[in-house]
Amino acid sequence: MKNDFVSKGRSVSDLKVHLVLVTKYRRKAFTGEMLDRLHVIMEELLLKWDCKLVEFNGEEDHVHCLFQYHPDIELSKIVNNVKSVSSRKLRQEFAEHLASIYWKDVFWSGSYFVASCGGVTISTLRQYIENQEKPG
């Protein structure tokens, strides 16, 4: 993964996060067409938040999304917006398919998984910090 630093105001950052969203009740709701559409929805939503989608993929009951964001944005707000907007759009655009799976207006599980990702491993970073030349 190449370094695409984000410069905004007085900071330069490279924050990437791995987000996993699971369908409600872990139902096998996704079709290939739905995953393709969700990819576009995610890309558009993240751009509105000044974020960049790095990678996206999924299976029948969950999706993985790797994206870059700036530290002045609250991660939980991005995730909640992505979940609510994507759920609404998917339920509208694939209503017939989803009606056979869910009887309520639901799509995502209430929870999600998120992990920070970096360009180097923790051990490499730890070694770099340990090897700084401390003044005498």
Buried (B, 14 or more C-beta within 10 A) or exposed (E): EEEEEBEEEEEEBBBBBBBBBBBBEEBEBBEEEBBEBBBEBBBEBBEEBBBBBBEBEBEBBBBBBBBBBBEEBEBEEBBEBBBEBBBEBBBEBBEEBBEEBBEEEBBBBEEBEBEEBEEEEEEEEEEEEEEEEEEE
